[in-house]
């Protein structure tokens, strides 16, 4: 059964911010079942989402006639993905350890990822920007790639982070050189570099906690 109205066409024209939450569920479902149009099925799904605890969601969705295991897991995965993408927004970064939970998942990656966290004047996270993807042990970063995101977000400061797939958190010579360039750029541009954090499965290394940023100023 075709969505009524055609939500896909409206999304293509207006973007993903256009549909209501129920219409987004309609897009995930794709169609209804015999005797139950997708609009009604999506409404039942939304009622279930709003009326149960997160840990019970999959089991409760499966109880809905027309929602099998595959659709239940798909809906649950979409909700969890949205939660992960937005969990950091507005959180304050007052010390290096505050930022680590938001980037720790990079520690299990087999390639180096460089991330820029933009902050407002109250040190609240505006957004997390993936900046670059490197090889297993090398990542080339230019300050313009980092600070372009800060300007776009009108950030007062930034925290940068990358992972070490090797497990060793200690900064390499490239890490030291990159951080030095970022410190110089931050002084010229008026956007403070609060910290550079390296994460791995063994823990994390903070340039701020180890007094390396002050040596580069």
C-alpha positions in Angstrom: 0.0 0.0 0.0 1.3 3.4 -1.0 2.1 5.9 1.8 -0.7 8.5 2.0 0.5 11.1 1.2 3.7 9.9 -0.5 6.1 10.7 2.3 9.2 9.6 0.3 8.5 12.2 -2.4 8.0 14.9 0.3 11.3 13.9 2.0 13.1 14.2 -1.4 11.8 17.7 -1.9 11.8 19.0 1.7 14.4 16.9 3.5 14.3 14.5 6.5 13.3 17.3 8.9 9.9 17.6 7.2 8.0 14.4 8.2 6.3 13.9 11.6 7.6 11.1 13.9 4.8 8.9 12.8 5.6 9.5 9.1 9.2 8.6 9.8 8.0 5.3 11.2 5.9 4.9 8.0 9.1 5.2 6.0 10.8 2.5 8.1 7.8 0.2 7.8 7.3 0.7 4.1 3.8 -0.8 4.0 1.0 -2.0 6.2 -0.6 -5.4 6.3 -3.9 -6.7 5.0 -6.7 -4.8 6.7 -4.2 -2.4 8.4 -2.9 0.5 6.4 0.6 1.8 7.1 -0.7 4.9 8.7 -2.5 2.9 11.4 0.4 0.5 11.9 2.8 3.4 12.3 0.4 5.0 14.9 0.4 1.7 16.9 4.2 1.6 16.7 4.5 5.2 18.0 2.0 4.5 20.8 4.2 1.5 21.8 7.4 3.6 21.6 5.9 6.3 23.8 4.4 3.8 26.3 7.2 1.4 27.2 10.7 1.4 28.6 13.6 1.3 26.2 14.8 -2.1 27.3 11.3 -3.5 26.6 10.9 -1.9 23.2 11.8 -4.8 20.9 9.6 -7.3 22.8 6.6 -4.9 22.8 6.9 -4.1 19.1 6.8 -7.7 18.2 3.5 -8.0 20.0 1.9 -5.6 17.4 0.1 -7.5 14.6 2.2 -6.9 11.4 5.5 -6.1 13.2 7.8 -9.1 13.0 11.2 -9.5 14.5 12.9 -7.8 11.5 10.8 -4.7 11.5 11.0 -4.5 15.3 14.8 -4.6 15.3 14.9 -2.1 12.4 12.8 0.4 14.3 14.8 -0.2 17.5 18.1 0.2 15.7 16.9 3.5 14.2 15.9 4.8 17.6 19.2 3.8 19.1 21.2 5.3 16.3 19.4 8.6 16.8 20.0 8.5 20.5 23.8 7.9 20.0 24.0 10.7 17.5 22.5 13.2 19.9 23.5 12.0 23.3 26.4 14.5 23.4 24.4 17.6 22.5 24.5 20.3 25.3 26.8 18.2 27.5 29.5 20.3 29.3 33.2 19.5 28.8 34.9 20.9 31.9 37.8 18.4 32.0 39.3 15.9 29.5 37.5 12.9 31.1 34.2 14.6 30.3 34.8 14.2 26.6 36.1 10.6 26.6 32.7 8.8 26.8 31.7 10.5 23.6 34.7 9.4 21.6 35.6 6.1 23.3 33.8 4.0 20.7 36.6 5.1 18.2 39.1 3.1 20.3 37.9 -0.2 18.7 38.4 1.0 15.1 41.2 -0.5 13.0 41.9 2.9 11.3 42.7 6.3 12.9 39.8 8.7 13.1 40.2 12.4 13.8 37.3 14.2 15.4 36.6 17.8 16.2 34.2 18.6 19.1 32.9 22.2 18.9 31.9 24.0 22.1 30.0 27.2 22.9 31.0 29.8 25.4 29.6 27.7 28.3 31.8 24.7 27.2 28.7 22.8 26.0 29.0 20.5 23.0 27.6 22.0 19.9 28.5 19.1 17.5 31.0 16.3 16.9 32.6 16.5 13.5 34.5 13.6 11.9 37.5 15.4 10.2 39.6 12.7 8.6 40.2 9.0 8.3 43.7 7.7 8.2 45.5 4.4 7.9 46.3 2.0 10.7 49.1 4.2 12.1 49.1 7.5 10.2 46.7 10.4 9.9 47.4 13.7 8.1 45.5 16.7 9.5 45.5 20.3 8.3 44.2 23.1 10.6 41.8 24.4 8.0 40.0 21.0 8.0 39.5 21.3 11.8 38.6 25.0 12.2 36.2 25.0 9.2 33.8 23.1 11.4 34.4 25.5 14.4 33.6 28.5 12.2 30.5 26.9 10.8 29.2 26.2 14.3 30.3 29.7 15.6 32.2 27.8 18.3 34.1 29.5 21.1 36.5 26.6 21.5 37.2 23.0 20.4 38.5 19.7 21.7 40.1 17.4 19.1 40.4 13.7 19.4 41.8 10.7 17.5 42.3 7.0 18.2 45.4 4.8 18.2 44.5 1.4 16.9 47.8 0.1 18.2 46.5 0.4 21.8 49.3 2.8 22.9 47.9 6.1 23.9 51.2 8.0 24.0 51.4 10.8 21.3 53.6 10.2 18.3 55.9 12.8 16.7 53.1 13.4 14.1 50.6 13.9 17.0 52.9 16.5 18.6 53.5 18.3 15.3 49.8 18.3 14.5 48.8 19.7 17.9 51.5 22.4 17.7 50.0 23.5 14.3 46.5 23.5 15.8 47.6 25.6 18.8 49.2 28.2 16.5 46.0 28.3 14.3 43.8 28.6 17.4 45.7 31.7 18.5 45.4 33.3 15.1 41.7 32.5 14.7 40.6 33.3 18.2 39.0 29.8 18.8 40.6 28.1 21.8 42.0 24.6 21.5 41.1 23.2 24.9 42.6 19.7 24.5 43.8 17.0 22.2 42.7 13.6 23.4 44.0 10.2 22.2 41.9 7.2 22.9 42.6 3.5 22.6 41.4 0.3 24.2 44.0 0.8 26.9 42.6 4.2 28.0 43.2 7.8 26.9 45.9 10.5 26.8 45.2 14.2 27.3 47.6 16.8 26.1 46.1 19.2 28.7 46.4 16.8 31.6 50.0 16.2 30.6 50.8 19.9 30.3 51.7 19.6 26.7 49.4 22.3 25.4 51.0 25.0 27.6 54.5 24.0 26.2 53.2 24.7 22.7 51.8 28.1 23.3 
